[in-house]
Amino acid sequence: MGASDTIRKFHRGLIVSCQAPAGSPLDHPPFIAAMARAAEQGGAVGVRIAGATNIRRVKRVTCLPIIGIEKLRSRTSPVYITPTLRSIQRIHAAGADIIALDGTARKRPGNYSLEQMMETAKRGLQALVMADVATVEEGIRAVELGADLVSTTLSGYTEETRSNSEGPDFDLLQMLVKHVEVPVILEGRVRTPGDILRAFELGAYAVVVGTAITGIESLTREFANVAQVARTGLRVRS
């Protein structure tokens, strides 16, 4: 499958981020793979998977293109999405079809620059790269360095964009669509089918949904909180 064929499979489709929080009972490769298979059966056109072990397991059960990442937390840097050269190499070796990485200009563990990261992924491995960004300037820069796709993933999660945390960043989506010539993916706080429709109206190439589909703990908590309020209210009225 050629590079353009891989990306073309995403066009106006749903990509499901099949991940589980650290410590979750679902944070094990067989369960992540089951999520991915279920997403495929439900009509997803791709999956976003964290970790080389999970990527290898998912490739055994689905033919969907995999956007691979590695999450590494560090006390020296806020960057944790595929933050090092070794992260890129591990994700690629595991078989990810596209490598997603932090596309911001923030300091990375080991002081790697975005230029070095892109050089390793694009020229060293000839990999497809999706840059997760928080601003239009970051998206433009990532494309200049060779990113094949850009995503709004990090809007609301960097210091300068903390206020953009109530819902999908449709403004950033629009600006990226206007200013870059690669596919733009909407990702981050997509909660309803209506969000997806709006994203496509604004020019999104594809949409990534995670917690709203696979976040069992988060969804259960929302329903359980309502139930708790109802129980409390019933006691008061009685």
C-alpha positions in Angstrom: 0.0 0.0 0.0 1.5 3.4 -1.0 1.7 6.4 1.2 -1.1 8.2 -0.5 -3.3 5.1 -0.4 -2.9 4.8 3.4 -3.9 8.4 4.0 -6.7 8.2 1.4 -8.4 5.5 3.5 -9.0 8.2 6.2 -10.9 10.6 4.0 -14.1 11.8 5.7 -14.0 8.9 8.1 -13.8 8.1 11.8 -10.5 7.1 13.4 -10.9 5.6 16.9 -8.3 6.1 19.5 -8.2 2.8 21.3 -6.4 3.5 24.5 -6.9 3.0 28.2 -5.6 5.0 31.2 -2.5 3.7 33.0 -3.7 1.3 35.7 -7.1 0.6 34.0 -8.2 -3.0 33.9 -8.4 -2.5 30.1 -4.7 -1.4 29.8 -3.6 -4.7 28.4 -2.8 -5.6 24.7 -5.6 -8.2 24.3 -8.2 -5.6 25.4 -6.8 -2.8 23.3 -6.8 -5.2 20.3 -10.5 -6.1 21.1 -11.3 -2.3 21.1 -9.6 -1.9 17.7 -11.5 -4.9 16.2 -14.8 -3.6 17.6 -14.0 -0.2 16.1 -13.4 -1.8 12.7 -16.7 -3.7 12.9 -18.4 -0.5 13.8 -17.1 1.3 10.7 -13.9 3.0 11.7 -11.4 3.8 9.0 -8.4 3.7 11.2 -7.2 3.4 14.8 -4.8 5.3 17.0 -2.8 3.0 19.2 -0.2 3.7 22.0 2.8 1.5 22.5 4.7 -1.0 20.4 3.3 -4.0 22.1 -0.3 -2.8 21.6 0.5 -2.0 18.0 1.8 -5.4 17.2 -1.3 -7.0 18.9 -3.7 -4.8 17.0 -2.1 -5.6 13.7 -3.0 -9.3 14.3 -6.7 -8.6 14.4 -7.4 -5.7 12.1 -6.4 -4.5 8.6 -7.1 -0.8 9.5 -4.3 1.7 9.2 -2.7 2.3 12.6 -1.6 5.7 13.8 1.0 4.8 16.3 2.3 6.7 19.3 4.4 6.1 22.4 3.6 7.9 25.6 6.5 8.6 27.9 6.3 11.0 30.9 9.4 12.9 31.9 10.2 15.3 34.7 12.4 17.3 32.3 9.8 18.0 29.6 6.0 18.4 29.1 6.3 16.6 25.8 5.1 13.0 26.1 3.6 11.9 22.8 6.3 10.0 20.9 8.9 12.3 22.5 12.3 10.8 21.5 14.1 9.3 18.5 13.9 5.9 20.1 10.1 6.3 20.5 9.9 6.9 16.7 12.0 3.8 16.0 10.0 1.6 18.3 6.7 2.6 16.9 7.9 2.2 13.3 9.4 -1.2 14.1 6.1 -2.4 15.6 4.4 -1.7 12.3 2.5 1.5 12.7 1.4 2.8 9.3 1.6 6.4 10.5 3.8 7.8 13.3 2.1 10.5 15.4 4.3 12.8 17.4 4.2 16.1 19.3 4.5 18.8 16.7 5.0 21.7 19.1 8.3 23.5 19.5 8.5 22.6 23.2 11.6 21.2 24.7 11.7 17.4 24.5 13.4 14.8 26.7 17.0 14.6 25.6 16.7 18.1 24.0 15.8 16.7 20.6 14.4 19.3 18.3 11.3 18.8 16.1 13.6 19.0 13.1 15.6 16.1 14.4 12.4 14.1 15.1 11.1 14.7 11.6 14.5 13.9 10.0 14.6 10.5 11.8 11.0 9.7 10.8 10.9 11.0 7.3 14.4 10.6 5.9 15.7 7.9 8.2 12.7 5.6 8.1 10.6 6.9 5.2 7.6 6.9 7.5 4.4 8.8 7.3 4.1 11.4 10.1 1.1 13.1 11.7 2.0 16.1 13.7 -0.1 16.7 16.8 -0.2 20.5 17.2 -1.9 23.2 19.4 -1.6 26.3 17.1 -1.7 27.1 13.5 1.9 28.3 13.6 3.0 24.8 14.8 1.0 23.2 12.1 2.6 25.3 9.4 6.1 24.6 10.8 5.4 20.9 11.0 4.3 20.7 7.4 7.4 22.7 6.3 9.5 20.0 8.0 7.7 17.2 6.2 4.6 16.2 8.1 2.1 14.3 6.0 -0.9 15.2 8.2 -1.6 17.6 11.0 -4.0 17.1 13.9 -5.5 19.5 16.5 -4.7 17.0 19.2 -2.8 19.2 21.6 -5.0 22.3 21.5 -6.0 22.8 25.2 -3.1 20.8 26.5 -0.2 23.3 26.1 0.5 26.4 28.3 -0.6 28.9 25.7 -3.9 27.0 24.8 -5.2 26.0 28.2 -8.3 28.1 27.6 -9.3 26.0 24.6 -10.5 23.1 26.7 -14.3 23.1 26.5 -14.8 21.2 23.2 -13.2 20.5 19.9 -11.0 23.4 18.6 -13.0 24.2 15.5 -11.2 27.5 15.1 -7.8 25.8 14.9 -9.2 23.3 12.5 -10.4 26.1 10.2 -7.1 27.9 10.3 -5.1 24.8 9.6 -7.3 23.9 6.7 -6.7 27.4 5.3 -3.0 27.5 5.8 -1.6 24.0 5.2 -1.7 21.8 2.1 -1.9 18.5 3.9 -4.9 16.7 5.4 -6.0 18.2 8.7 -7.4 15.9 11.3 -9.7 17.0 14.1 -8.8 15.4 17.4 -9.5 16.3 21.0 -12.7 16.5 23.0 -14.9 15.2 20.2 -17.9 14.0 22.0 -20.9 13.8 19.7 -21.8 12.8 16.1 -22.7 16.5 15.7 -19.1 17.4 16.3 -18.0 15.1 13.5 -20.5 16.6 11.1 -19.3 20.1 11.9 -15.7 19.1 11.5 -16.3 17.8 8.0 -18.3 21.0 7.1 -15.2 23.0 8.1 -12.9 20.9 6.0 -11.5 18.2 8.2 -10.0 15.3 6.3 -10.9 12.8 9.2 -11.9 12.9 12.8 -10.4 11.0 15.8 -12.6 10.1 18.7 -11.3 8.5 21.8 -12.8 8.8 25.3 -16.4 9.3 24.0 -16.2 5.8 22.5 -13.6 3.8 24.4 -13.5 5.6 27.8 -15.5 3.2 29.9 -14.3 4.6 33.2 -15.0 8.1 32.2 -18.4 7.3 30.8 -19.4 5.2 33.8 -18.3 8.0 36.1 -20.6 10.5 34.3 -23.6 8.2 34.6 -22.7 7.2 38.2 -22.5 10.8 39.3 -26.0 11.4 38.0 -27.2 8.4 39.8 -25.6 9.6 43.0 -27.3 13.0 42.7 -30.6 11.2 42.1 -30.1 9.0 45.2 -29.2 12.1 47.3 -32.3 13.9 46.0 -34.6 11.1 46.8 -33.3 10.9 50.3 -33.9 14.6 50.8 -37.4 14.5 49.4 -38.3 11.5 51.6 
